[in-house]
């Protein structure tokens, strides 16, 4: 990682301990170049909003519990107008072709390439000095260019400091202001004690990705801590010896391989996209290790049921997820069975079964949505055009899994329903991209007859959709939701094995 430098004021080379990404990104922008990020084919171009609000929100801390996937799904499902309003409140955004075509958005790299405002003002539709925007835009462009003159503080550490001391400084610096994730701080502490361990961790991370489970490195580190200490919190990372770390890593990787194989082969979860939380994998890994990877048929069945129930209920998706994870690890370390784990789920939620009321107000971000997919796939649900069984792994964009609003969202909002009502989990079905585009914004009463003629009634029953054609009228949308919730709850309970609860 390097940046262009006019002169080096030091006699020797200095290693940048903290701020590498920020410095290299800033350097690229100031030199008028897009930001290049590892893993992305195209460099990132930033846009500057000439019409940004006067008062800006300042982010001082990273939310560790933020769900990136949920944010992406939320943005993907937002209307164009909603997204536009969101962008208008921002000063900088990652460029898209649509935004870059708007007059008030300018490329940051282009601003730094030129000291002239002419092209930017002209592009914004300003043709004279008497335009009220002329002064405002000129001042904002000048303020943007003044980033070049910012003076940044740099603290140089003494060469006499040990790796542990340098790591402690790094951890303390990053415990204030814009915080790093606890897994990043733990990684710094572990790699300071175990040289070249990052390459070891990344190699196993790549191995899991090839098996279909591309997981954040923090999950592998949390598994390491769990196997080393019997609990999951990173606070202990700095106190673990090299021997303990290396021994725990060896058994942790064996446990994670078991978890991946068990979830794929026994549970039917073949992707982290179907997990409500990857913490579930740590419990399965720890359980397998505790049993010496020799489970009886009954133990296997009960562990499978626990995994499905914990996933459907979102056991690790609410409140203090690490505390809940530690409860399960404690049960296992004391010789507890899968039944004991199931009892903890029952205690947490009061019951194991799903009721129609549990489905009210849920959307595609709900843990139950993932279980819906698992249920329908187990029942043999197929795409309505290709007749391929619904799956996450069909190749080609035409068969990439997409969820479809049974009553199209555009149709519902046009008829006075809110976006939230349109996104109700009871209005979602699983089909391929080609079918979704074919349906577009047509009403079920219009598009369904053709599919039914070719696929038969199983098209509806395999995805727990009411068959009463009267409910396909947009005016009876809420009745449709209520009827489908009843069918969904029944199908989910049968799949989870809790119909008798």
C-alpha positions as CSV (number, residue, x, y, z in Angstrom):
1,X,0.0,0.0,0.0
2,X,1.7,3.3,-1.1
3,X,0.9,6.9,-2.0
4,X,2.7,9.4,-4.2
5,X,5.1,11.5,-2.0
6,X,7.1,14.6,-3.1
7,X,9.8,14.1,-0.5
8,X,10.4,12.0,2.6
9,X,11.3,14.1,5.7
10,X,12.6,11.0,7.5
11,X,15.9,9.3,7.1
12,X,14.3,5.9,7.3
13,X,11.0,4.4,6.1
14,X,8.0,4.7,8.5
15,X,5.2,2.1,8.7
16,X,1.7,3.5,9.1
17,X,0.1,1.7,12.0
18,X,-3.4,3.3,11.7
19,X,-5.2,5.2,9.0
20,X,-3.9,3.4,5.9
21,X,-7.2,3.2,4.0
22,X,-8.2,6.8,4.8
23,X,-4.8,8.1,3.8
24,X,-4.5,6.2,0.5
25,X,-8.1,7.0,-0.4
26,X,-7.6,10.7,0.4
27,X,-4.4,10.7,-1.6
28,X,-6.1,9.2,-4.7
29,X,-8.9,11.7,-4.5
30,X,-6.6,14.7,-4.2
31,X,-4.5,13.5,-7.2
32,X,-7.8,13.4,-9.2
33,X,-8.0,9.6,-9.3
34,X,-10.9,7.3,-8.5
35,X,-10.4,5.2,-5.3
36,X,-9.2,1.6,-6.0
37,X,-10.5,-1.1,-3.5
38,X,-9.3,-4.6,-3.3
39,X,-11.9,-7.1,-4.6
40,X,-13.6,-4.5,-6.9
41,X,-13.1,-4.7,-10.6
42,X,-13.9,-1.0,-11.1
43,X,-12.4,1.8,-9.0
44,X,-14.8,3.8,-6.8
45,X,-15.7,7.3,-8.0
46,X,-17.1,9.8,-5.5
47,X,-19.6,12.5,-6.3
48,X,-20.0,15.8,-4.5
49,X,-23.4,17.4,-4.1
50,X,-23.4,21.1,-4.9
51,X,-26.8,21.3,-3.2
52,X,-25.9,19.5,0.0
53,X,-27.7,20.7,3.2
54,X,-25.9,23.4,5.2
55,X,-25.9,21.2,8.3
56,X,-24.3,17.7,8.0
57,X,-24.8,14.7,10.2
58,X,-21.4,13.6,11.6
59,X,-20.8,9.9,12.3
60,X,-18.5,9.4,15.3
61,X,-19.0,5.7,15.9
62,X,-19.5,2.6,13.8
63,X,-22.5,0.5,14.7
64,X,-21.2,-3.1,15.1
65,X,-24.8,-4.5,15.0
66,X,-25.7,-2.7,11.7
67,X,-26.8,-5.3,9.2
68,X,-25.2,-4.5,5.8
69,X,-27.4,-7.0,4.0
70,X,-30.5,-5.5,5.4
71,X,-29.4,-2.1,4.3
72,X,-28.7,-3.3,0.8
73,X,-32.1,-5.0,0.6
74,X,-33.8,-1.9,2.0
75,X,-32.2,0.3,-0.6
76,X,-32.9,-2.2,-3.4
77,X,-36.5,-2.3,-2.5
78,X,-36.9,1.5,-2.0
79,X,-38.6,3.5,-4.7
80,X,-36.6,5.7,-7.0
81,X,-38.1,8.8,-5.3
82,X,-37.2,7.6,-1.9
83,X,-33.6,7.0,-2.9
84,X,-33.4,10.4,-4.6
85,X,-34.6,12.1,-1.4
86,X,-32.0,10.2,0.6
87,X,-29.2,11.2,-1.7
88,X,-30.2,14.8,-1.7
89,X,-29.4,14.9,2.1
90,X,-25.8,13.7,1.5
91,X,-22.7,15.7,0.6
92,X,-20.7,12.8,-0.8
93,X,-21.9,9.5,-2.4
94,X,-20.4,6.7,-4.4
95,X,-21.1,7.4,-8.0
96,X,-23.8,5.8,-10.1
97,X,-24.4,6.7,-13.8
98,X,-27.9,8.0,-12.9
99,X,-26.6,10.4,-10.2
100,X,-23.6,11.5,-12.2
101,X,-26.0,12.7,-14.9
102,X,-27.8,15.1,-12.6
103,X,-26.5,18.7,-12.8
104,X,-25.9,19.2,-9.0
105,X,-23.6,16.2,-8.7
106,X,-19.9,16.6,-9.7
107,X,-17.1,14.0,-9.7
108,X,-14.7,14.7,-6.8
109,X,-11.7,13.6,-8.8
110,X,-12.5,16.0,-11.6
111,X,-12.8,18.9,-9.2
112,X,-9.2,18.2,-7.9
113,X,-7.9,17.9,-11.5
114,X,-8.8,21.5,-12.3
115,X,-8.7,24.9,-10.5
116,X,-11.4,26.3,-12.7
117,X,-15.1,26.1,-11.8
118,X,-16.4,26.9,-15.3
119,X,-17.2,23.4,-16.4
120,X,-18.9,22.5,-13.1
121,X,-21.0,25.7,-13.0
122,X,-21.9,25.4,-16.6
123,X,-22.9,21.7,-16.1
124,X,-25.1,22.8,-13.2
125,X,-27.0,25.2,-15.5
126,X,-25.4,28.5,-14.3
127,X,-24.9,30.9,-17.2
128,X,-24.1,34.2,-15.4
129,X,-22.9,35.9,-12.3
130,X,-26.4,37.0,-11.4
131,X,-27.5,33.4,-10.8
132,X,-28.1,33.1,-7.1
133,X,-26.4,29.7,-7.1
134,X,-23.2,31.1,-8.6
135,X,-21.7,32.3,-5.3
136,X,-22.9,29.3,-3.3
137,X,-21.5,26.7,-5.7
138,X,-18.2,28.6,-6.1
139,X,-17.7,28.7,-2.4
140,X,-18.5,25.0,-2.0
141,X,-16.1,24.0,-4.8
142,X,-13.4,26.1,-3.1
143,X,-14.1,24.5,0.2
144,X,-13.8,21.1,-1.3
145,X,-10.4,21.9,-2.8
146,X,-9.1,23.3,0.5
147,X,-8.9,19.7,1.7
148,X,-5.5,19.8,0.0
149,X,-4.3,22.2,2.6
150,X,-5.5,20.3,5.7
151,X,-2.8,19.6,8.2
152,X,-3.0,16.1,9.8
153,X,-1.5,15.1,13.1
154,X,0.9,12.2,13.0
155,X,2.3,10.5,16.1
156,X,5.5,8.6,15.7
157,X,6.1,5.8,18.1
158,X,9.5,5.0,19.6
159,X,11.4,2.1,18.1
160,X,12.0,0.7,21.6
161,X,8.3,-0.3,22.0
162,X,7.4,-4.0,21.8
163,X,4.8,-5.4,19.4
164,X,2.5,-5.9,22.4
165,X,2.9,-2.2,23.4
166,X,2.3,-1.0,19.9
167,X,-0.8,-3.1,19.7
168,X,-2.1,-1.8,23.0
169,X,-1.6,1.8,21.7
170,X,-3.5,0.8,18.5
171,X,-6.4,-0.7,20.6
172,X,-6.6,2.4,22.8
173,X,-6.6,4.8,20.0
174,X,-9.3,3.0,18.2
175,X,-11.5,2.7,21.4
176,X,-12.3,6.4,21.0
177,X,-13.9,8.4,18.2
178,X,-14.8,6.4,15.0
179,X,-14.5,3.0,16.5
180,X,-13.3,-0.2,14.9
181,X,-15.2,-3.4,15.4
182,X,-14.1,-5.4,18.4
183,X,-13.0,-8.2,16.0
184,X,-10.5,-5.8,14.3
185,X,-9.0,-4.9,17.6
186,X,-8.8,-8.6,18.6
187,X,-7.1,-9.3,15.3
188,X,-4.5,-6.7,16.0
189,X,-3.8,-8.3,19.4
190,X,-3.7,-11.8,18.1
191,X,-1.4,-11.0,15.1
192,X,1.0,-9.1,17.4
193,X,1.5,-12.3,19.4
194,X,1.2,-14.8,16.5
195,X,3.3,-13.6,13.6
196,X,1.9,-14.2,10.1
197,X,-1.4,-15.5,11.6
198,X,-3.4,-13.2,9.3
199,X,-2.4,-15.3,6.3
200,X,-3.4,-18.4,8.2
201,X,-6.8,-17.0,9.0
202,X,-7.4,-15.7,5.5
203,X,-6.4,-19.0,3.9
204,X,-9.1,-20.8,6.0
205,X,-11.5,-18.0,5.2
206,X,-11.0,-18.7,1.5
207,X,-11.4,-22.4,2.0
208,X,-14.8,-21.9,3.6
209,X,-15.8,-19.5,0.8
210,X,-15.1,-22.2,-1.7
211,X,-17.5,-24.4,0.2
212,X,-20.2,-21.8,-0.2
213,X,-19.8,-20.1,3.1
214,X,-18.0,-16.7,2.6
215,X,-17.9,-15.4,6.2
216,X,-16.5,-12.3,7.7
217,X,-13.1,-12.9,9.3
218,X,-14.5,-11.7,12.6
219,X,-16.7,-14.9,12.7
220,X,-13.6,-17.1,12.3
221,X,-11.9,-15.1,15.1
222,X,-14.9,-15.5,17.4
223,X,-14.9,-19.2,16.7
224,X,-11.2,-19.2,17.7
225,X,-11.9,-17.4,20.9
226,X,-14.9,-19.7,21.7
227,X,-12.7,-22.8,21.3
228,X,-9.9,-21.2,23.3
229,X,-11.9,-19.9,26.3
230,X,-15.4,-21.4,26.2
231,X,-17.0,-18.0,25.7
232,X,-17.2,-15.6,22.7
233,X,-16.1,-12.2,23.8
234,X,-13.0,-10.7,22.4
235,X,-11.9,-9.0,25.7
236,X,-9.8,-12.0,26.5
237,X,-7.9,-12.0,23.1
238,X,-4.9,-10.0,24.4
239,X,-4.3,-12.4,27.3
240,X,-4.1,-15.6,25.4
241,X,-0.7,-17.2,24.9
242,X,0.7,-18.2,21.5
243,X,0.4,-21.9,22.3
244,X,-3.3,-21.5,23.3
245,X,-4.1,-19.5,20.2
246,X,-2.5,-22.0,17.8
247,X,-4.0,-25.1,19.5
248,X,-7.4,-23.5,19.6
249,X,-7.2,-22.5,16.0
250,X,-6.5,-26.0,14.9
251,X,-9.6,-27.4,16.7
252,X,-11.7,-24.4,15.7
253,X,-11.1,-24.9,12.0
254,X,-12.1,-28.6,12.4
255,X,-15.2,-27.5,14.2
256,X,-16.1,-25.0,11.5
257,X,-15.7,-27.6,8.7
258,X,-18.1,-29.9,10.6
259,X,-20.6,-27.0,11.0
260,X,-20.5,-26.3,7.3
261,X,-20.9,-29.9,6.3
262,X,-23.7,-30.4,8.9
263,X,-25.6,-27.3,7.8
264,X,-25.3,-28.2,4.1
265,X,-26.0,-31.9,4.3
266,X,-28.3,-32.3,7.3
267,X,-30.1,-28.9,7.7
268,X,-30.4,-27.8,4.1
269,X,-28.7,-24.5,4.8
270,X,-26.1,-24.2,2.0
271,X,-25.3,-20.5,2.2
272,X,-24.8,-17.9,4.9
273,X,-27.5,-16.0,3.0
274,X,-30.0,-18.4,4.6
275,X,-28.7,-17.8,8.2
276,X,-30.3,-15.3,10.5
277,X,-26.9,-15.0,12.2
278,X,-23.6,-16.8,11.6
279,X,-23.3,-17.2,15.4
280,X,-25.4,-20.3,14.8
281,X,-22.4,-21.9,13.0
282,X,-20.2,-21.4,16.1
283,X,-22.7,-23.3,18.3
284,X,-22.9,-26.2,15.8
285,X,-19.0,-26.3,15.5
286,X,-18.7,-26.3,19.3
287,X,-21.3,-29.0,19.7
288,X,-19.6,-31.2,17.1
289,X,-16.3,-30.8,18.9
290,X,-17.8,-31.6,22.3
291,X,-19.2,-34.8,20.9
292,X,-16.0,-35.8,19.2
293,X,-17.8,-35.5,15.9
294,X,-19.6,-38.7,16.6
295,X,-23.3,-37.9,16.9
296,X,-26.0,-40.5,17.3
297,X,-28.9,-40.4,14.8
298,X,-31.1,-38.9,17.5
299,X,-28.4,-36.3,18.5
300,X,-28.1,-35.3,14.8
301,X,-31.9,-35.0,14.4
302,X,-32.2,-32.8,17.5
303,X,-29.2,-30.6,16.5
304,X,-30.8,-30.2,13.1
305,X,-34.1,-29.1,14.8
306,X,-32.3,-26.7,17.1
307,X,-30.5,-25.1,14.1
308,X,-33.7,-24.6,12.2
309,X,-35.6,-23.3,15.3
310,X,-32.8,-20.9,16.3
311,X,-32.5,-19.7,12.7
312,X,-36.3,-19.2,12.3
313,X,-36.8,-17.5,15.6
314,X,-33.7,-15.3,15.2
315,X,-32.1,-16.5,18.4
316,X,-28.9,-14.5,17.8
317,X,-30.6,-11.5,16.1
318,X,-32.1,-9.8,19.1
319,X,-30.6,-8.0,22.1
320,X,-27.3,-9.2,23.5
321,X,-26.3,-11.8,20.9
322,X,-22.9,-12.5,22.5
323,X,-24.6,-13.2,25.9
324,X,-27.0,-15.6,24.2
325,X,-24.1,-17.3,22.3
326,X,-22.2,-17.7,25.6
327,X,-25.3,-19.4,27.2
328,X,-25.3,-22.0,24.4
329,X,-21.5,-22.5,24.7
330,X,-21.9,-23.0,28.5
331,X,-24.6,-25.6,28.0
332,X,-22.4,-27.5,25.6
333,X,-19.2,-27.3,27.7
334,X,-21.2,-28.7,30.7
335,X,-22.2,-31.7,28.6
336,X,-25.6,-30.4,27.7
337,X,-27.6,-32.0,24.9
338,X,-29.3,-30.5,21.8
339,X,-32.6,-30.8,23.7
340,X,-31.1,-28.4,26.3
341,X,-30.3,-26.0,23.5
342,X,-33.9,-26.3,22.2
343,X,-35.1,-25.6,25.7
344,X,-33.2,-22.3,25.7
345,X,-34.9,-21.3,22.5
346,X,-38.3,-22.1,24.1
347,X,-37.4,-20.1,27.2
348,X,-36.3,-17.1,25.1
349,X,-39.4,-16.9,23.0
350,X,-42.0,-18.6,25.2
351,X,-42.8,-21.2,22.6
352,X,-41.3,-22.9,19.6
353,X,-44.2,-22.8,17.1
354,X,-45.0,-19.9,14.7
355,X,-48.4,-18.2,14.8
356,X,-50.0,-16.1,12.1
357,X,-49.6,-13.1,14.4
358,X,-45.8,-13.7,14.4
359,X,-45.8,-13.0,10.7
360,X,-47.5,-9.6,11.0
361,X,-45.3,-6.6,10.1
362,X,-42.4,-8.9,9.0
363,X,-40.6,-8.3,5.7
364,X,-37.7,-9.7,3.7
365,X,-35.3,-8.9,6.4
366,X,-37.0,-11.2,8.9
367,X,-35.4,-14.5,9.9
368,X,-38.7,-16.1,9.1
369,X,-38.3,-15.0,5.4
370,X,-35.2,-17.2,5.2
371,X,-37.1,-20.1,6.8
372,X,-39.9,-19.6,4.3
373,X,-37.4,-20.2,1.5
374,X,-36.0,-23.4,3.2
375,X,-39.6,-24.6,3.7
376,X,-40.7,-24.1,0.1
377,X,-37.6,-25.6,-1.3
378,X,-38.1,-28.7,0.9
379,X,-41.6,-28.9,-0.4
380,X,-40.3,-28.8,-4.0
381,X,-41.5,-25.3,-5.0
382,X,-40.4,-24.4,-8.5
383,X,-40.0,-21.3,-10.7
384,X,-43.3,-20.5,-12.5
385,X,-41.6,-20.3,-15.9
386,X,-38.6,-22.5,-16.1
387,X,-40.0,-25.2,-13.7
388,X,-36.6,-25.3,-12.0
389,X,-36.7,-25.9,-8.3
390,X,-36.1,-22.7,-6.3
391,X,-32.4,-22.5,-5.3
392,X,-29.7,-20.1,-4.5
393,X,-27.1,-21.7,-6.9
394,X,-28.6,-21.7,-10.4
395,X,-26.0,-20.2,-12.7
396,X,-26.9,-17.3,-15.0
397,X,-28.7,-14.1,-14.1
398,X,-32.0,-15.5,-15.5
399,X,-32.2,-18.0,-12.7
400,X,-30.7,-16.0,-9.8
401,X,-33.1,-16.2,-6.9
402,X,-35.4,-13.2,-6.6
403,X,-38.4,-12.7,-4.4
404,X,-41.5,-11.4,-6.0
405,X,-44.3,-9.3,-4.6
406,X,-47.4,-11.5,-5.3
407,X,-49.3,-8.2,-5.5
408,X,-46.8,-6.0,-7.3
409,X,-45.5,-3.1,-5.1
410,X,-46.3,-0.5,-7.8
411,X,-49.9,-1.8,-8.0
412,X,-50.4,-1.6,-4.3
413,X,-48.9,1.9,-3.8
414,X,-51.0,3.2,-6.7
415,X,-54.0,1.9,-4.8
416,X,-53.2,3.6,-1.6
417,X,-51.3,0.9,0.3
418,X,-48.1,1.9,2.1
419,X,-44.6,0.6,1.1
420,X,-44.5,-1.3,4.4
421,X,-47.8,-3.0,3.7
422,X,-46.6,-4.0,0.2
423,X,-43.4,-5.5,1.6
424,X,-45.3,-7.7,4.1
425,X,-43.7,-11.2,4.2
426,X,-47.1,-12.7,3.3
427,X,-46.9,-10.9,0.0
428,X,-43.6,-12.4,-1.0
429,X,-42.9,-15.5,-3.1
430,X,-39.8,-17.0,-4.6
431,X,-39.3,-17.1,-8.4
432,X,-36.6,-16.5,-10.9
433,X,-35.6,-13.2,-12.4
434,X,-37.1,-13.9,-15.8
435,X,-40.5,-14.7,-14.3
436,X,-40.4,-11.6,-12.1
437,X,-39.7,-9.3,-15.0
438,X,-42.5,-11.0,-17.0
439,X,-45.0,-10.3,-14.2
440,X,-43.8,-6.7,-13.9
441,X,-46.6,-4.7,-12.2
442,X,-49.6,-6.8,-13.4
443,X,-52.2,-7.8,-10.8
444,X,-52.5,-11.5,-9.8
445,X,-55.9,-11.7,-11.4
446,X,-54.2,-10.8,-14.7
447,X,-50.9,-12.7,-14.6
448,X,-51.7,-15.8,-12.6
449,X,-54.1,-17.6,-15.0
450,X,-51.4,-18.2,-17.6
451,X,-48.9,-19.6,-15.1
452,X,-51.7,-21.8,-13.5
453,X,-52.6,-23.3,-16.8
454,X,-49.0,-24.4,-17.4
455,X,-48.0,-25.3,-13.8
456,X,-51.2,-26.4,-12.1
457,X,-52.4,-25.7,-8.6
458,X,-49.1,-26.7,-7.1
459,X,-47.8,-23.3,-8.1
460,X,-49.9,-21.9,-5.2
461,X,-49.9,-24.7,-2.6
462,X,-46.1,-25.2,-2.7
463,X,-45.6,-21.6,-1.6
464,X,-48.6,-21.5,0.8
465,X,-50.6,-19.1,-1.3
466,X,-54.4,-19.0,-0.9
467,X,-56.3,-20.5,-3.9
468,X,-59.4,-18.4,-3.5
469,X,-59.5,-16.2,-6.7
470,X,-61.6,-13.6,-4.9
471,X,-58.6,-12.8,-2.7
472,X,-56.6,-11.8,-5.9
473,X,-58.4,-8.5,-6.1
474,X,-56.3,-5.6,-4.9
475,X,-59.3,-4.3,-2.9
476,X,-59.1,-7.4,-0.7
477,X,-55.3,-7.3,-0.3
478,X,-55.4,-7.3,3.5
479,X,-57.7,-10.3,3.5
480,X,-55.2,-12.0,1.3
481,X,-52.4,-11.3,3.8
482,X,-54.4,-12.7,6.7
483,X,-55.3,-15.9,4.8
484,X,-51.8,-16.5,3.7
485,X,-50.3,-15.9,7.2
486,X,-52.5,-18.9,8.4
487,X,-51.1,-21.1,5.6
488,X,-47.5,-19.9,6.1
489,X,-47.6,-20.6,9.9
490,X,-48.9,-24.1,9.2
491,X,-46.2,-24.9,6.6
492,X,-43.4,-23.4,8.8
493,X,-44.5,-25.4,11.9
494,X,-44.6,-28.6,9.9
495,X,-41.1,-27.9,8.5
496,X,-39.7,-27.1,11.9
497,X,-41.3,-30.1,13.5
498,X,-43.3,-28.2,16.0
499,X,-46.9,-28.6,14.7
500,X,-47.9,-30.2,18.0
501,X,-46.7,-27.4,20.2
